[in-house]
Amino acid sequence: MQSKTHTTTDRHGYSLRFSPFEANYLLLATSQLYGLAGGGSLFLLSQNSTSDGQSPNLSELCRLEWSDGLFDVAWCPYAADVAATASGDGSLQIWSGLDAEAAEGQETPKQPLICLQEHKNEIYSLDWGEQWNYHTLLSASWDRTLKLWDCNRQHSITTFVGHSKPLMSIEAHASEVLACDWSHFDRNILVTGGSDGLIRGWDLRKMRTHVFELYSGEFAVRRLACSPHSSTVLASANYDFTTRIWNLERGESPQEINEQHTEFVCGLDWNPHRAHQLADCGWDSLANVYTPKCLIQDGAA
């Protein structure tokens, strides 16, 4: 398996996302000192190929700094050079100029366009709205609140406190739930991962029990990513330093276990433009882009 890699010295990876517009671009959110102290850096990386179509490494187009750790990143779905990050100081940042043209001309702004600050603790997760709500953001914090934002305003639209009055609630795992993701093929299906090492699938139409369960080992499942290219394939990032590839049609064992990291694997994303291309990042300051062997062997890549 050939990987393209990038090392972020003194910065530890937490989240990475492929661009929804450009197949070669991805953003990497990192923190200093494992996110326990210090600042954070946002990297715009590119997959550049040589004349023979091969390149061993990812290239760094630009790097943006924040005063606290960055724990998540999400591209804006309606502007190709805009993204949002979530920080340890309880703020959200919206950045612009995240493209090669601006980076090469050193025109990428060093400060965010907007900084949204209401959370009282770290923000560990964020995402943009879809379709008619592209200008909205949802953030989740250790202060036990979810906040819905309109990025054209300085204050949140709505705050959801704790887990009071949800539309639906399930006891998904016996311990902390650290990850969840929706199927790209059936919006009634979601998967969850917990510190119990389990991955469970759920159908919103029959939530009394999970529809499948996978055992990922004795360590926690930190992040999950359902494939946008196959309804039965998903990947998990784990605290045993591995990334695992699963195919629900092939049974309950992982089809591949990748051991490219020497620390916790925290970030995970599929490239929506290239079939079965996957990226992961971890606390070892390493980001990888590759196509899992099991998917190449299936003739899917």
ZIMOHU-V159889 format. One record per residue. N is the residue number from 0. RES is the residue in three letters. D_FIRST is the distance of its C-alpha to the first C-alpha in Angstrom with 1 decimal. Layout:
# ZIMOHU-V159889
N,RES,D_FIRST
N,RES,D_FIRST
This chain:
# ZIMOHU-V159889
0,MET,0.0
1,GLN,3.8
2,SER,6.4
3,LYS,10.1
4,THR,12.4
5,HIS,16.1
6,THR,18.4
7,THR,21.8
8,THR,24.0
9,ASP,26.7
10,ARG,25.4
11,HIS,23.6
12,GLY,21.6
13,TYR,23.2
14,SER,22.2
15,LEU,20.3
16,ARG,20.9
17,PHE,19.8
18,SER,22.9
19,PRO,24.6
20,PHE,25.9
21,GLU,23.4
22,ALA,19.8
23,ASN,18.8
24,TYR,20.7
25,LEU,20.1
26,LEU,22.4
27,LEU,21.8
28,ALA,24.8
29,THR,25.2
30,SER,28.1
31,GLN,29.6
32,LEU,30.2
33,TYR,28.0
34,GLY,30.3
35,LEU,33.3
36,ALA,35.1
37,GLY,34.9
38,GLY,33.6
39,GLY,30.5
40,SER,28.5
41,LEU,27.1
42,PHE,24.4
43,LEU,23.8
44,LEU,20.4
45,SER,19.3
46,GLN,16.3
47,ASN,17.9
48,SER,16.8
49,THR,18.4
50,SER,20.4
51,ASP,17.7
52,GLY,15.7
53,GLN,13.1
54,SER,13.5
55,PRO,11.7
56,ASN,13.8
57,LEU,15.8
58,SER,19.5
59,GLU,22.3
60,LEU,25.0
61,CYS,27.5
62,ARG,28.1
63,LEU,30.9
64,GLU,32.7
65,TRP,34.5
66,SER,36.9
67,ASP,35.2
68,GLY,31.7
69,LEU,29.7
70,PHE,28.2
71,ASP,27.2
72,VAL,26.9
73,ALA,27.4
74,TRP,27.7
75,CYS,31.1
76,PRO,31.0
77,TYR,33.8
78,ALA,33.3
79,ALA,30.2
80,ASP,30.8
81,VAL,32.0
82,ALA,30.4
83,ALA,31.7
84,THR,30.9
85,ALA,32.2
86,SER,33.6
87,GLY,34.9
88,ASP,38.4
89,GLY,38.8
90,SER,38.4
91,LEU,36.4
92,GLN,35.7
93,ILE,35.3
94,TRP,33.8
95,SER,34.2
96,GLY,33.1
97,LEU,29.4
98,ASP,28.4
99,ALA,27.8
100,GLU,31.4
101,ALA,32.9
102,ALA,30.5
103,GLU,31.0
104,GLY,34.7
105,GLN,34.6
106,GLU,36.3
107,THR,34.1
108,PRO,36.7
109,LYS,36.3
110,GLN,38.0
111,PRO,37.3
112,LEU,39.4
113,ILE,40.4
114,CYS,40.3
115,LEU,41.2
116,GLN,42.6
117,GLU,44.0
118,HIS,41.8
119,LYS,43.2
120,ASN,39.9
121,GLU,36.2
122,ILE,34.5
123,TYR,31.2
124,SER,30.4
125,LEU,31.5
126,ASP,31.0
127,TRP,32.9
128,GLY,35.1
129,GLU,34.4
130,GLN,36.5
131,TRP,40.0
132,ASN,39.2
133,TYR,36.7
134,HIS,38.8
135,THR,38.6
136,LEU,36.4
137,LEU,36.2
138,SER,35.6
139,ALA,35.5
140,SER,36.8
141,TRP,37.6
142,ASP,41.2
143,ARG,40.8
144,THR,41.3
145,LEU,39.5
146,LYS,40.8
147,LEU,40.8
148,TRP,41.2
149,ASP,42.3
150,CYS,40.7
151,ASN,44.0
152,ARG,45.9
153,GLN,46.0
154,HIS,46.6
155,SER,44.7
156,ILE,46.0
157,THR,45.7
158,THR,44.9
159,PHE,43.9
160,VAL,44.9
161,GLY,43.2
162,HIS,42.6
163,SER,46.1
164,LYS,46.9
165,PRO,43.5
166,LEU,43.4
167,MET,41.6
168,SER,40.6
169,ILE,38.7
170,GLU,38.0
171,ALA,34.3
172,HIS,33.5
173,ALA,35.7
174,SER,34.4
175,GLU,33.0
176,VAL,31.0
177,LEU,28.4
178,ALA,26.4
179,CYS,27.1
180,ASP,25.9
181,TRP,27.4
182,SER,26.1
183,HIS,25.8
184,PHE,27.4
185,ASP,30.3
186,ARG,31.9
187,ASN,33.6
188,ILE,30.4
189,LEU,29.0
190,VAL,26.8
191,THR,27.6
192,GLY,26.0
193,GLY,28.2
194,SER,28.7
195,ASP,29.4
196,GLY,25.7
197,LEU,26.4
198,ILE,25.1
199,ARG,28.0
200,GLY,28.5
201,TRP,31.9
202,ASP,34.0
203,LEU,36.6
204,ARG,39.0
205,LYS,39.2
206,MET,38.4
207,ARG,40.2
208,THR,37.1
209,HIS,33.3
210,VAL,32.0
211,PHE,28.9
212,GLU,27.7
213,LEU,24.4
214,TYR,24.3
215,SER,21.5
216,GLY,23.0
217,GLU,25.9
218,PHE,24.7
219,ALA,25.1
220,VAL,23.1
221,ARG,23.2
222,ARG,21.8
223,LEU,21.0
224,ALA,19.8
225,CYS,20.7
226,SER,18.7
227,PRO,20.8
228,HIS,19.3
229,SER,20.0
230,SER,23.0
231,THR,21.5
232,VAL,18.1
233,LEU,18.1
234,ALA,16.1
235,SER,17.7
236,ALA,17.7
237,ASN,19.4
238,TYR,21.7
239,ASP,20.0
240,PHE,17.3
241,THR,14.7
242,THR,13.4
243,ARG,14.0
244,ILE,13.5
245,TRP,16.8
246,ASN,18.3
247,LEU,22.0
248,GLU,22.6
249,ARG,20.7
250,GLY,22.8
251,GLU,22.9
252,SER,19.9
253,PRO,16.5
254,GLN,14.1
255,GLU,11.2
256,ILE,11.8
257,ASN,9.5
258,GLU,11.5
259,GLN,10.6
260,HIS,14.3
261,THR,17.5
262,GLU,19.9
263,PHE,20.6
264,VAL,18.1
265,CYS,20.6
266,GLY,19.3
267,LEU,17.2
268,ASP,17.4
269,TRP,16.2
270,ASN,16.7
271,PRO,19.8
272,HIS,19.5
273,ARG,16.0
274,ALA,15.2
275,HIS,12.9
276,GLN,11.5
277,LEU,11.8
278,ALA,13.0
279,ASP,14.2
280,CYS,16.5
281,GLY,18.5
282,TRP,21.5
283,ASP,19.7
284,SER,20.0
285,LEU,16.3
286,ALA,14.9
287,ASN,11.3
288,VAL,10.4
289,TYR,7.2
290,THR,7.2
291,PRO,6.8
292,LYS,6.0
293,CYS,9.7
294,LEU,10.8
295,ILE,9.3
296,GLN,11.0
297,ASP,14.0
298,GLY,14.4
299,ALA,14.7
300,ALA,12.6
